[in-house]
């Protein structure tokens, strides 16, 4: 052999030895870092890499051990049983080398996803405040609230790892974390008295298809196979699922909260199918059953009626009513006409938390939802509307009942008057322009100041008494 071949062999040998050395390092999935919160009272997934066919031993500080073995590719995955809330603990992972995770807590883990209204930090945006944020940041020190923010990552293929660190809540870390996520987690932690871990994975200006896996889109939404070259990187189908959700799977979570929809407003009918498909997609891939998924209905916004805005609100309402174990926080009383990012983020996070506290943590005596349209009855020239989720009746809290419309058989809606009757149980709607009413709708413009509530102070969603087919035909 000549010298060139010898050099080639030496370089190849060095590369091979280097690869073997790297593969020999015991590795954990990137979500497992110091200060991590693991879901209490569960079989928690834990996984990583090592050399092929290597025995892996896990020793948890709460007295539970687990064993597994890497496959021929060096991948390993197992579960370890967690106990009641508590800590701090250590976890030892022993393979080719030993890894020690310190300051591990057992508690409640929630994923916080969506676009800019979920991404908006507690400190606010440039020129956009969040009400009460400075005092909240000042008082945010709490070792029982932990944050993990997934770094913005776009990928055309599913990734195994993401960038991020678990951080303990204090003025510096809380200021930079999702405001909605923070207020949600704080209310859960205060009421349960257990550690709470919050994973923030969101990117502003993104549509739901970017957060949905390719296999689901290919199977049910062929329109996404051909995407215009002008589409922004973060808006392309599946790229954020690949880069910012797939690396988290199957990290054990309690559930997810979600704030998104603005990015899909040009096609509400499609969103009415696409959003439920994303929820089902995540649940299937996590393999945790129908874990709770709570989301925020779009807030009122716009100096003029924005195309598709109400349609997205209706798609979200339909999702809540048709997809199991979902819930919707309505915020049409706290919108902001000139800002797509409303400043009242505390109310948003806390309304999401009410769903979890009632439905998942079984706290009795609280109301978790605003009124939801149930049925319509026509008597002469008036419509009488009844609602679910208003056990003690309806209220307007001194506001005039506005943004109601009524239509007859011609389908033409006219502004209507409304009042609460029958000791608060029924809403009566009428217009002098409609003698034989058929349908009623409420909040049918992108900006309103919500006026219909239940006695717990939670607002009713925009609604129409028409069928879903009629609503999305328009």
LONUSE-821825 format. One record per residue (C-alpha): residue number from 1; residue in three letters; x, y negated, z. Coordinates in Angstrom, 3 decimals, always signed. Each point is the difference from the previous one (the first is absolute). Example, Ala and Ser with C-alpha at 12.3 -4.5 7.8 and 13.67 -1.06 7.14 Angstrom:
> 1 | ALA | +12.300 | +4.500 | +7.800 .
> 2 | SER | +1.370 | -3.440 | -0.660 .
***
This chain:
> 1 | UNK | +0.000 | +0.000 | +0.000 .
> 2 | UNK | +1.187 | -3.553 | -0.653 .
> 3 | UNK | +0.152 | -2.778 | +2.597 .
> 4 | UNK | -3.315 | -1.453 | -1.051 .
> 5 | UNK | -1.773 | +3.269 | +0.792 .
> 6 | UNK | +1.742 | +0.235 | +3.362 .
> 7 | UNK | -1.120 | -3.521 | +0.811 .
> 8 | UNK | -3.512 | +0.876 | -1.079 .
> 9 | UNK | -0.029 | +3.074 | +2.253 .
> 10 | UNK | +1.330 | -1.955 | +2.957 .
> 11 | UNK | -2.627 | -2.715 | -0.423 .
> 12 | UNK | -2.767 | +2.599 | -0.374 .
> 13 | UNK | +1.230 | +1.814 | +3.102 .
> 14 | UNK | +0.049 | -3.216 | +2.003 .
> 15 | UNK | -3.532 | -0.851 | -1.148 .
> 16 | UNK | -1.164 | +3.492 | +0.906 .
> 17 | UNK | +1.627 | -0.152 | +3.433 .
> 18 | UNK | -1.428 | -3.467 | +0.567 .
> 19 | UNK | -3.505 | +1.176 | -0.937 .
> 20 | UNK | +0.344 | +3.011 | +2.271 .
> 21 | UNK | +1.134 | -2.232 | +2.835 .
> 22 | UNK | -2.932 | -2.336 | -0.482 .
> 23 | UNK | -2.470 | +2.877 | -0.232 .
> 24 | UNK | +1.399 | +1.398 | +3.225 .
> 25 | UNK | -1.259 | -3.013 | +1.877 .
> 26 | UNK | -3.222 | +0.586 | +1.878 .
> 27 | UNK | -2.443 | -2.681 | -1.122 .
> 28 | UNK | -3.407 | -1.131 | +1.152 .
> 29 | UNK | -2.700 | -1.593 | -2.138 .
> 30 | UNK | +0.423 | -3.782 | +0.086 .
> 31 | UNK | -3.107 | -0.615 | +2.128 .
> 32 | UNK | +1.712 | +1.698 | +2.964 .
> 33 | UNK | +2.109 | -2.624 | +1.736 .
> 34 | UNK | +0.692 | -1.112 | +3.558 .
> 35 | UNK | -3.087 | -1.591 | +1.646 .
> 36 | UNK | -2.383 | +2.091 | -2.139 .
> 37 | UNK | -3.558 | +0.600 | +1.211 .
> 38 | UNK | -1.365 | +3.508 | -0.621 .
> 39 | UNK | -3.677 | +0.881 | +0.054 .
> 40 | UNK | -0.936 | +1.355 | +3.422 .
> 41 | UNK | -1.772 | +3.335 | +0.562 .
> 42 | UNK | +0.749 | +1.238 | -3.511 .
> 43 | UNK | +2.112 | +2.345 | -2.087 .
> 44 | UNK | +2.319 | -2.667 | -1.366 .
> 45 | UNK | +1.758 | +0.537 | -3.324 .
> 46 | UNK | +3.778 | -0.407 | -0.004 .
> 47 | UNK | +2.272 | +0.637 | -2.974 .
> 48 | UNK | +3.370 | -0.658 | -1.585 .
> 49 | UNK | +2.972 | +1.531 | -1.822 .
> 50 | UNK | +3.080 | +2.122 | +0.752 .
> 51 | UNK | +2.019 | +2.717 | -1.695 .
> 52 | UNK | -2.009 | +2.844 | -1.585 .
> 53 | UNK | -1.182 | +2.777 | +2.315 .
> 54 | UNK | +1.047 | -1.883 | +3.130 .
> 55 | UNK | -1.685 | +0.536 | +3.358 .
> 56 | UNK | -1.484 | -3.209 | +1.431 .
> 57 | UNK | -0.860 | -0.371 | +3.676 .
> 58 | UNK | -2.056 | -2.838 | +1.451 .
> 59 | UNK | -0.107 | -0.803 | +3.717 .
> 60 | UNK | -2.505 | -2.593 | +1.173 .
> 61 | UNK | +0.352 | -1.810 | +3.292 .
> 62 | UNK | -3.593 | +0.814 | +0.969 .
> 63 | UNK | +0.952 | +3.669 | +0.314 .
> 64 | UNK | -0.896 | +1.428 | -3.410 .
> 65 | UNK | +2.408 | +1.679 | -2.427 .
> 66 | UNK | -0.373 | +0.979 | -3.650 .
> 67 | UNK | +2.071 | +1.990 | -2.484 .
> 68 | UNK | +0.090 | +0.211 | -3.774 .
> 69 | UNK | +2.394 | +0.708 | -2.865 .
> 70 | UNK | +0.929 | -1.880 | -3.129 .
> 71 | UNK | -1.006 | +1.409 | -3.372 .
> 72 | UNK | +2.300 | +0.646 | -2.952 .
> 73 | UNK | -0.024 | -3.731 | -0.795 .
> 74 | UNK | +0.937 | -0.980 | +3.524 .
> 75 | UNK | -3.451 | -1.398 | +0.860 .
> 76 | UNK | -1.586 | +0.719 | +3.360 .
> 77 | UNK | -3.364 | -0.861 | +1.485 .
> 78 | UNK | -1.859 | +1.092 | +3.105 .
> 79 | UNK | -2.304 | -1.315 | +2.710 .
> 80 | UNK | +0.540 | -0.632 | +3.655 .
> 81 | UNK | -2.757 | -0.232 | +2.570 .
> 82 | UNK | -0.399 | -3.306 | +1.774 .
> 83 | UNK | -1.708 | -0.478 | +3.353 .
> 84 | UNK | -1.794 | -2.867 | +1.701 .
> 85 | UNK | +1.082 | -3.586 | -0.509 .
> 86 | UNK | +3.255 | -0.937 | +1.598 .
> 87 | UNK | +3.740 | -0.411 | -0.255 .
> 88 | UNK | +2.622 | -1.101 | -0.658 .
> 89 | UNK | +1.370 | +3.369 | -1.086 .
> 90 | UNK | +2.888 | +1.287 | -2.069 .
> 91 | UNK | -0.174 | +2.507 | -2.842 .
> 92 | UNK | +3.014 | +2.102 | -1.001 .
> 93 | UNK | +0.190 | +1.461 | -3.507 .
> 94 | UNK | +2.798 | +2.558 | -0.270 .
> 95 | UNK | +1.180 | +1.353 | -3.329 .
> 96 | UNK | +3.372 | -0.508 | -1.683 .
> 97 | UNK | +0.307 | -2.858 | +2.438 .
> 98 | UNK | -2.115 | -1.385 | +2.847 .
> 99 | UNK | -2.246 | -3.032 | -0.348 .
> 100 | UNK | -1.507 | -1.656 | +3.056 .
> 101 | UNK | -3.048 | -2.255 | -0.199 .
> 102 | UNK | -0.217 | -2.329 | +2.993 .
> 103 | UNK | -2.871 | -1.935 | +1.549 .
> 104 | UNK | -2.743 | +2.121 | -1.566 .
> 105 | UNK | -3.573 | -0.669 | +1.140 .
> 106 | UNK | -3.138 | +2.119 | -0.365 .
> 107 | UNK | -3.139 | -1.982 | -0.774 .
> 108 | UNK | -2.244 | -1.071 | -2.861 .
> 109 | UNK | +1.392 | -0.503 | -3.510 .
> 110 | UNK | -1.773 | -2.027 | -2.696 .
> 111 | UNK | +0.956 | -0.859 | -3.573 .
> 112 | UNK | -0.726 | -3.598 | -1.074 .
> 113 | UNK | -0.226 | -0.345 | -3.796 .
> 114 | UNK | -1.186 | -2.281 | -2.769 .
> 115 | UNK | +0.995 | -3.242 | -1.673 .
> 116 | UNK | +0.853 | -3.518 | +1.177 .
> 117 | UNK | -2.687 | -0.427 | +2.650 .
> 118 | UNK | +1.385 | +3.065 | +1.798 .
> 119 | UNK | +3.592 | -0.952 | -0.779 .
> 120 | UNK | -0.430 | -3.547 | +1.392 .
> 121 | UNK | +2.261 | -0.322 | +3.022 .
> 122 | UNK | -1.158 | -1.056 | +3.449 .
> 123 | UNK | +2.024 | -3.189 | -0.377 .
> 124 | UNK | -1.944 | -0.820 | -3.193 .
> 125 | UNK | +1.169 | -0.928 | -3.497 .
> 126 | UNK | +1.644 | -3.175 | -1.233 .
> 127 | UNK | -2.726 | -2.635 | +0.207 .
> 128 | UNK | -2.541 | +2.559 | +1.264 .
> 129 | UNK | -0.596 | +0.303 | +3.733 .
> 130 | UNK | -1.537 | +2.770 | +2.058 .
> 131 | UNK | -2.183 | -1.285 | +2.821 .
> 132 | UNK | +1.569 | +0.440 | +3.423 .
> 133 | UNK | +3.120 | +1.662 | -1.362 .
> 134 | UNK | +2.605 | -1.966 | +1.934 .
> 135 | UNK | -1.456 | +0.866 | +3.398 .
> 136 | UNK | -0.573 | +3.590 | -1.100 .
> 137 | UNK | +3.612 | +0.312 | -1.097 .
> 138 | UNK | +1.185 | -1.489 | +3.305 .
> 139 | UNK | -1.920 | +2.669 | +1.940 .
> 140 | UNK | +0.746 | +2.935 | -2.308 .
> 141 | UNK | +2.652 | +1.803 | +2.069 .
> 142 | UNK | -1.355 | +3.522 | +0.549 .
> 143 | UNK | +2.149 | +3.124 | -0.100 .
> 144 | UNK | -3.139 | +2.087 | -0.595 .
> 145 | UNK | -0.615 | -1.556 | -3.425 .
> 146 | UNK | +2.443 | +1.010 | -2.748 .
> 147 | UNK | +0.267 | -1.071 | -3.648 .
> 148 | UNK | +1.363 | +1.659 | -3.131 .
> 149 | UNK | -0.092 | -2.114 | -3.178 .
> 150 | UNK | +0.587 | +1.884 | -3.251 .
> 151 | UNK | +2.264 | -2.003 | -2.292 .
> 152 | UNK | -1.517 | -0.968 | -3.345 .
> 153 | UNK | +0.925 | +2.785 | -2.428 .
> 154 | UNK | -1.246 | +0.647 | -3.529 .
> 155 | UNK | +0.598 | +3.445 | -1.504 .
> 156 | UNK | -1.186 | +1.913 | -3.039 .
> 157 | UNK | +0.469 | +3.304 | +1.840 .
> 158 | UNK | -0.968 | +1.025 | +3.555 .
> 159 | UNK | +2.803 | -0.750 | +2.471 .
> 160 | UNK | +0.849 | +1.953 | +3.139 .
> 161 | UNK | +1.419 | -2.894 | +2.019 .
> 162 | UNK | -0.680 | -3.665 | +0.668 .
> 163 | UNK | +1.815 | -2.833 | +1.749 .
> 164 | UNK | -1.171 | -1.209 | +3.379 .
> 165 | UNK | +0.659 | -0.007 | +3.735 .
> 166 | UNK | -2.176 | +0.537 | +3.046 .
> 167 | UNK | -0.006 | -3.199 | +2.042 .
> 168 | UNK | -1.395 | -0.840 | +3.421 .
> 169 | UNK | -2.531 | -2.823 | +0.181 .
> 170 | UNK | +1.517 | -3.301 | +1.111 .
> 171 | UNK | -0.237 | -3.575 | -1.288 .
> 172 | UNK | +2.527 | +0.581 | -2.796 .
> 173 | UNK | -1.364 | +3.317 | -1.293 .
> 174 | UNK | -3.692 | -0.820 | +0.479 .
> 175 | UNK | +0.350 | -3.299 | -1.887 .
> 176 | UNK | +1.189 | +1.938 | -3.053 .
> 177 | UNK | -2.539 | +2.820 | +0.152 .
> 178 | UNK | -3.437 | +0.187 | -1.640 .
> 179 | UNK | -2.377 | -2.293 | +1.908 .
> 180 | UNK | -3.036 | +2.220 | -0.610 .
> 181 | UNK | +2.000 | +3.069 | +0.986 .
> 182 | UNK | +1.285 | -1.696 | +3.137 .
> 183 | UNK | -3.421 | -1.120 | +1.244 .
> 184 | UNK | -1.432 | +3.447 | -0.774 .
> 185 | UNK | +2.769 | +1.779 | +1.880 .
> 186 | UNK | -0.063 | -2.397 | +2.928 .
> 187 | UNK | -3.728 | +0.553 | +0.575 .
> 188 | UNK | +0.435 | +3.788 | -0.210 .
> 189 | UNK | +2.952 | -0.071 | +2.407 .
> 190 | UNK | -1.694 | -2.280 | +2.523 .
> 191 | UNK | -3.171 | +2.076 | +0.109 .
> 192 | UNK | +1.556 | +3.475 | +0.019 .
> 193 | UNK | +3.094 | -0.788 | +2.028 .
> 194 | UNK | +2.175 | +2.231 | -2.202 .
> 195 | UNK | +2.880 | -0.709 | -2.405 .
> 196 | UNK | -0.989 | -1.023 | -3.517 .
> 197 | UNK | +2.144 | +0.391 | -3.115 .
> 198 | UNK | -0.854 | -2.085 | -3.078 .
> 199 | UNK | +1.384 | +0.741 | -3.464 .
> 200 | UNK | -0.352 | -2.928 | -2.418 .
> 201 | UNK | +0.126 | +0.897 | -3.701 .
> 202 | UNK | -1.386 | -2.721 | -2.235 .
> 203 | UNK | +0.853 | -2.330 | -2.893 .
> 204 | UNK | -1.801 | -3.196 | -0.987 .
> 205 | UNK | -1.937 | -0.272 | -3.237 .
> 206 | UNK | -0.299 | +3.723 | -0.597 .
> 207 | UNK | -2.904 | +2.106 | -1.331 .
> 208 | UNK | -1.164 | +3.237 | +1.575 .
> 209 | UNK | +1.246 | +2.101 | -2.924 .
> 210 | UNK | +3.587 | -0.913 | +0.953 .
> 211 | UNK | -0.619 | +1.748 | +3.332 .
> 212 | UNK | -1.550 | +3.146 | -1.515 .
> 213 | UNK | +1.951 | +3.053 | -1.147 .
> 214 | UNK | +0.526 | +0.757 | -3.670 .
> 215 | UNK | -1.693 | +3.402 | +0.113 .
> 216 | UNK | -3.283 | -1.536 | +1.212 .
> 217 | UNK | +0.121 | -2.811 | -2.547 .
> 218 | UNK | +0.847 | +2.379 | -2.838 .
> 219 | UNK | -2.874 | +2.304 | +0.939 .
> 220 | UNK | -2.761 | -2.556 | +0.523 .
> 221 | UNK | +1.108 | -3.367 | -1.416 .
> 222 | UNK | +1.462 | +0.490 | -3.485 .
> 223 | UNK | -0.171 | -3.747 | -0.627 .
> 224 | UNK | +3.202 | -0.383 | +2.042 .
> 225 | UNK | +2.079 | +2.155 | -2.336 .
> 226 | UNK | +0.558 | -2.969 | -2.299 .
> 227 | UNK | +1.050 | -3.070 | +1.932 .
> 228 | UNK | +0.857 | -3.314 | -1.712 .
> 229 | UNK | +3.698 | -0.870 | +0.031 .
> 230 | UNK | -0.897 | -3.309 | +1.646 .
> 231 | UNK | -1.201 | +1.766 | +3.161 .
> 232 | UNK | +2.094 | -1.063 | +2.998 .
> 233 | UNK | +2.260 | +2.608 | +1.551 .
> 234 | UNK | -1.940 | +0.246 | +3.258 .
> 235 | UNK | -3.331 | +0.223 | -1.838 .
> 236 | UNK | +0.771 | +3.083 | -2.061 .
> 237 | UNK | -1.875 | +3.205 | +0.828 .
> 238 | UNK | +1.473 | +2.142 | +2.789 .
> 239 | UNK | +3.246 | -1.938 | +0.422 .
> 240 | UNK | -0.725 | -1.081 | +3.590 .
> 241 | UNK | -1.424 | +3.360 | +0.959 .
> 242 | UNK | +3.264 | +1.503 | -1.237 .
> 243 | UNK | +2.268 | -2.469 | +1.760 .
> 244 | UNK | -1.885 | -0.952 | +3.168 .
> 245 | UNK | -2.572 | +2.693 | +0.851 .
> 246 | UNK | +1.459 | +3.310 | -1.166 .
> 247 | UNK | +3.096 | -0.415 | +2.239 .
> 248 | UNK | -2.326 | -0.175 | +3.025 .
> 249 | UNK | -1.792 | +3.262 | -0.788 .
> 250 | UNK | -0.543 | +2.150 | +2.079 .
> 251 | UNK | +0.950 | -2.173 | +3.027 .
> 252 | UNK | -2.850 | +0.637 | +2.428 .
> 253 | UNK | -2.334 | -2.977 | +0.391 .
> 254 | UNK | -3.279 | -0.607 | +1.764 .
> 255 | UNK | -1.432 | -1.933 | -2.936 .
> 256 | UNK | +0.366 | -2.959 | -2.340 .
> 257 | UNK | -1.203 | -3.585 | -0.251 .
> 258 | UNK | -0.116 | -1.748 | -3.370 .
> 259 | UNK | -0.450 | -3.555 | -1.317 .
> 260 | UNK | -0.049 | -0.225 | -3.798 .
> 261 | UNK | -2.340 | -0.558 | -2.932 .
> 262 | UNK | +0.871 | -3.399 | -1.408 .
> 263 | UNK | +2.299 | +1.690 | -2.515 .
> 264 | UNK | -2.883 | +1.985 | -1.519 .
> 265 | UNK | -2.693 | -2.677 | -0.213 .
> 266 | UNK | -0.214 | +0.093 | -3.799 .
> 267 | UNK | -1.547 | +3.480 | +0.040 .
> 268 | UNK | -2.216 | +0.629 | +3.063 .
> 269 | UNK | -1.691 | +3.065 | -1.486 .
> 270 | UNK | +3.362 | +1.656 | -0.558 .
> 271 | UNK | +1.053 | -0.971 | +3.538 .
> 272 | UNK | -3.137 | +1.651 | +1.380 .
> 273 | UNK | +1.458 | +3.294 | -1.275 .
> 274 | UNK | +3.698 | -0.749 | +0.287 .
> 275 | UNK | +0.096 | -1.085 | +3.648 .
> 276 | UNK | -1.726 | +3.182 | +1.268 .
> 277 | UNK | +2.330 | +2.018 | -2.228 .
> 278 | UNK | +3.030 | -1.576 | +1.679 .
> 279 | UNK | -1.373 | +0.766 | +3.469 .
> 280 | UNK | -0.653 | +3.618 | -0.961 .
> 281 | UNK | +3.437 | +0.196 | -1.619 .
> 282 | UNK | +1.771 | -1.093 | +3.178 .
> 283 | UNK | -2.041 | +2.336 | +2.161 .
> 284 | UNK | +0.723 | +2.945 | -2.294 .
> 285 | UNK | +3.726 | -0.613 | -0.036 .
> 286 | UNK | +0.272 | -0.595 | +3.751 .
> 287 | UNK | -1.950 | +3.218 | +0.605 .
> 288 | UNK | -1.444 | -1.339 | +3.255 .
> 289 | UNK | -3.643 | +0.253 | -1.014 .
> 290 | UNK | -2.180 | -3.099 | -0.362 .
> 291 | UNK | +2.062 | -2.228 | +2.260 .
> 292 | UNK | -1.649 | -3.357 | +0.814 .
> 293 | UNK | +0.391 | -2.656 | -2.670 .
> 294 | UNK | -1.218 | -3.487 | +0.909 .
> 295 | UNK | +0.181 | -2.944 | -2.364 .
> 296 | UNK | -0.815 | -3.697 | -0.291 .
> 297 | UNK | -2.639 | -1.318 | -2.358 .
> 298 | UNK | +1.233 | -2.915 | -2.091 .
> 299 | UNK | -0.347 | -3.328 | +1.771 .
> 300 | UNK | -1.990 | -2.834 | -1.574 .
> 301 | UNK | +2.218 | -2.112 | -2.254 .
> 302 | UNK | -0.106 | -2.483 | -2.869 .
> 303 | UNK | -1.310 | -3.438 | -0.922 .
> 304 | UNK | -1.951 | +1.681 | -2.773 .
> 305 | UNK | -1.528 | +3.447 | -0.255 .
> 306 | UNK | +2.920 | +2.295 | -0.854 .
> 307 | UNK | -0.638 | +2.754 | -2.509 .
> 308 | UNK | -0.220 | +3.437 | +1.559 .
> 309 | UNK | +0.390 | -1.137 | +3.618 .
> 310 | UNK | -3.448 | +1.055 | +1.186 .
> 311 | UNK | +0.300 | +3.140 | -2.135 .
> 312 | UNK | +3.097 | +1.051 | +1.934 .
> 313 | UNK | -1.815 | -0.682 | +3.276 .
> 314 | UNK | -2.799 | +2.283 | -1.189 .
> 315 | UNK | +2.481 | +2.686 | -1.070 .
> 316 | UNK | +1.468 | -0.163 | +3.492 .
> 317 | UNK | -3.451 | +0.251 | +1.578 .
> 318 | UNK | -0.798 | +3.003 | -2.174 .
> 319 | UNK | +3.274 | +1.637 | +1.047 .
> 320 | UNK | -0.876 | -0.403 | +3.667 .
> 321 | UNK | -3.449 | +1.501 | -0.567 .
> 322 | UNK | +1.106 | +2.947 | -2.132 .
> 323 | UNK | +3.525 | +1.049 | +1.074 .
> 324 | UNK | +0.163 | +1.942 | +3.289 .
> 325 | UNK | +1.730 | -1.492 | +3.030 .
> 326 | UNK | +0.489 | -3.467 | -1.466 .
> 327 | UNK | -0.981 | -3.355 | +1.437 .
> 328 | UNK | -0.039 | -3.608 | -1.161 .
> 329 | UNK | +0.775 | -3.197 | +1.877 .
> 330 | UNK | -2.191 | -2.778 | -1.412 .
> 331 | UNK | +1.487 | -3.504 | +0.214 .
> 332 | UNK | -2.361 | -2.167 | -2.063 .
> 333 | UNK | -0.351 | -2.397 | +2.945 .
> 334 | UNK | +3.727 | -0.804 | +0.147 .
> 335 | UNK | +1.005 | -0.588 | -3.617 .
> 336 | UNK | +1.852 | -3.056 | -1.281 .
> 337 | UNK | -1.197 | -1.691 | -3.167 .
> 338 | UNK | +3.413 | -1.177 | -1.210 .
> 339 | UNK | +2.221 | +2.791 | +1.330 .
> 340 | UNK | +0.015 | +3.634 | -1.078 .
> 341 | UNK | +1.742 | +0.738 | +3.319 .
> 342 | UNK | -2.466 | -0.942 | +2.761 .
> 343 | UNK | +1.738 | -1.181 | +3.203 .
> 344 | UNK | -2.221 | +1.920 | +2.441 .
> 345 | UNK | +1.991 | +3.226 | -0.021 .
> 346 | UNK | -0.684 | +0.805 | +3.647 .
> 347 | UNK | -3.686 | +0.535 | -0.746 .
> 348 | UNK | +0.867 | +2.231 | -2.960 .
> 349 | UNK | +2.325 | +2.261 | +1.968 .
> 350 | UNK | -2.361 | +0.186 | +2.955 .
> 351 | UNK | -3.018 | +0.871 | -2.165 .
> 352 | UNK | +1.992 | +2.872 | -1.483 .
> 353 | UNK | +0.971 | +1.055 | +3.508 .
> 354 | UNK | -3.657 | +0.107 | +1.060 .
> 355 | UNK | -0.575 | +2.743 | -2.572 .
> 356 | UNK | +2.862 | +2.062 | +1.368 .
> 357 | UNK | -0.878 | -0.581 | +3.652 .
> 358 | UNK | -3.605 | +1.060 | -0.566 .
> 359 | UNK | +0.412 | +2.783 | -2.550 .
> 360 | UNK | +3.370 | +1.537 | +0.868 .
> 361 | UNK | +0.497 | -0.830 | +3.662 .
> 362 | UNK | -3.651 | +0.364 | +1.048 .
> 363 | UNK | -0.331 | -3.241 | +1.934 .
> 364 | UNK | -3.680 | -0.302 | +0.801 .
> 365 | UNK | -2.009 | -3.182 | +0.278 .
> 366 | UNK | +1.707 | -1.944 | -2.810 .
> 367 | UNK | -1.292 | -0.918 | -3.443 .
> 368 | UNK | +2.414 | +0.690 | -2.849 .
> 369 | UNK | -1.838 | -1.137 | -3.150 .
> 370 | UNK | -2.134 | -2.859 | -1.217 .
> 371 | UNK | -3.512 | +0.604 | -1.382 .
> 372 | UNK | -0.169 | +2.306 | -3.029 .
> 373 | UNK | -2.976 | -0.135 | -2.387 .
> 374 | UNK | -2.360 | +2.925 | +0.583 .
> 375 | UNK | -3.288 | -0.556 | -1.846 .
> 376 | UNK | -2.349 | -2.519 | -1.591 .
> 377 | UNK | -3.768 | -0.238 | +0.271 .
> 378 | UNK | -2.140 | -2.346 | -2.090 .
> 379 | UNK | -3.204 | -1.507 | +1.423 .
> 380 | UNK | -1.792 | -2.484 | -2.263 .
> 381 | UNK | +2.542 | -2.677 | -0.926 .
> 382 | UNK | +2.572 | +0.800 | +2.674 .
> 383 | UNK | +2.798 | +2.548 | +0.406 .
> 384 | UNK | +0.773 | +1.557 | +3.366 .
> 385 | UNK | +3.526 | +1.360 | +0.452 .
> 386 | UNK | +1.109 | +2.400 | +2.708 .
> 387 | UNK | +3.577 | +0.792 | +0.989 .
> 388 | UNK | +2.134 | +2.635 | +1.624 .
> 389 | UNK | +2.692 | -1.010 | +2.513 .
> 390 | UNK | -2.184 | -2.591 | +1.711 .
> 391 | UNK | -1.235 | +1.866 | +3.091 .
> 392 | UNK | -1.063 | -3.153 | +1.831 .
> 393 | UNK | -1.092 | -1.846 | -3.095 .
> 394 | UNK | +1.168 | -2.731 | -2.337 .
> 395 | UNK | +1.240 | -3.500 | +0.747 .
> 396 | UNK | +1.202 | -3.126 | -1.770 .
> 397 | UNK | +1.447 | -1.731 | +3.096 .
> 398 | UNK | -1.607 | -3.304 | -0.902 .
> 399 | UNK | +1.137 | +0.021 | -3.620 .
> 400 | UNK | -2.585 | -0.406 | -2.741 .
> 401 | UNK | -0.489 | +3.273 | -1.891 .
> 402 | UNK | +1.533 | -0.778 | -3.374 .
> 403 | UNK | +1.262 | +1.756 | -3.143 .
> 404 | UNK | -3.102 | +2.168 | -0.432 .
> 405 | UNK | -1.570 | +0.578 | -3.419 .
> 406 | UNK | -3.109 | +1.832 | -1.121 .
> 407 | UNK | -1.168 | +1.342 | -3.380 .
> 408 | UNK | -3.118 | +1.496 | -1.533 .
> 409 | UNK | -0.336 | +2.557 | -2.789 .
> 410 | UNK | +1.750 | -2.351 | -2.438 .
> 411 | UNK | +3.247 | +0.370 | +1.962 .
> 412 | UNK | +0.556 | -3.730 | +0.237 .
> 413 | UNK | +1.196 | -0.966 | +3.479 .
> 414 | UNK | -1.064 | -3.241 | +1.662 .
> 415 | UNK | +1.280 | -1.610 | +3.177 .
> 416 | UNK | -2.145 | +1.191 | +2.871 .
> 417 | UNK | -0.919 | -0.887 | +3.531 .
> 418 | UNK | +0.475 | +2.459 | +2.834 .
> 419 | UNK | -0.870 | +0.407 | +3.635 .
> 420 | UNK | +0.406 | +2.666 | +2.645 .
> 421 | UNK | -3.316 | +1.486 | +1.139 .
> 422 | UNK | -1.422 | +2.826 | +2.120 .
> 423 | UNK | +2.094 | -0.835 | +3.060 .
> 424 | UNK | +3.208 | -0.089 | -1.971 .
> 425 | UNK | -0.385 | +3.355 | -1.707 .
> 426 | UNK | -0.967 | -1.053 | -3.534 .
> 427 | UNK | +1.124 | -2.595 | -2.519 .
> 428 | UNK | -2.786 | -1.660 | -1.990 .
> 429 | UNK | +0.948 | -1.481 | -3.402 .
> 430 | UNK | -2.145 | -1.952 | -2.486 .
> 431 | UNK | -0.039 | -2.686 | -2.683 .
> 432 | UNK | -2.850 | -2.074 | -1.360 .
> 433 | UNK | +1.367 | +0.774 | -3.473 .
> 434 | UNK | -0.504 | +3.778 | +0.347 .
> 435 | UNK | -3.552 | +1.194 | +0.644 .
> 436 | UNK | +0.690 | +3.726 | -0.400 .
> 437 | UNK | +3.460 | +0.682 | +1.410 .
> 438 | UNK | +1.943 | +3.159 | -0.728 .
> 439 | UNK | +3.608 | -0.502 | +1.112 .
> 440 | UNK | +1.969 | -2.133 | +2.439 .
> 441 | UNK | +3.676 | -0.734 | +0.145 .
> 442 | UNK | +2.241 | -1.854 | +2.423 .
> 443 | UNK | +3.388 | -1.673 | -0.391 .
> 444 | UNK | +0.092 | +0.319 | -3.778 .
> 445 | UNK | +2.779 | -2.512 | -0.601 .
> 446 | UNK | +3.710 | +0.162 | +0.764 .
> 447 | UNK | -0.107 | -2.626 | +2.753 .
> 448 | UNK | -2.647 | -0.031 | +2.704 .
> 449 | UNK | -0.154 | -0.823 | +3.669 .
> 450 | UNK | -1.604 | +3.117 | +1.404 .
> 451 | UNK | -3.195 | -0.659 | +1.933 .
> 452 | UNK | -1.417 | +3.447 | +0.779 .
> 453 | UNK | +1.358 | +1.951 | +2.976 .
> 454 | UNK | -0.966 | +2.570 | +2.563 .
> 455 | UNK | -0.183 | -1.052 | +3.640 .
> 456 | UNK | +3.606 | +1.148 | +0.524 .
> 457 | UNK | +1.098 | -2.798 | -2.325 .
> 458 | UNK | +1.127 | +2.216 | -2.882 .
> 459 | UNK | -1.071 | -1.227 | -3.467 .
> 460 | UNK | -2.081 | +1.851 | -2.579 .
> 461 | UNK | +1.659 | +0.905 | -3.274 .
> 462 | UNK | -1.116 | -1.559 | -3.247 .
> 463 | UNK | -2.597 | +2.395 | -1.390 .
> 464 | UNK | -2.624 | +0.563 | -2.653 .
> 465 | UNK | -3.099 | +2.186 | +0.211 .
> 466 | UNK | +0.639 | +1.078 | -3.616 .
> 467 | UNK | +1.499 | +3.392 | -0.810 .
> 468 | UNK | +3.774 | +0.348 | -0.367 .
> 469 | UNK | -0.511 | +0.562 | -3.722 .
> 470 | UNK | -1.791 | -3.328 | -0.325 .
> 471 | UNK | +2.579 | -1.809 | +2.123 .
> 472 | UNK | +3.010 | +1.164 | -2.012 .
> 473 | UNK | -1.756 | -0.449 | -3.341 .
> 474 | UNK | +0.087 | -3.765 | +0.476 .
***
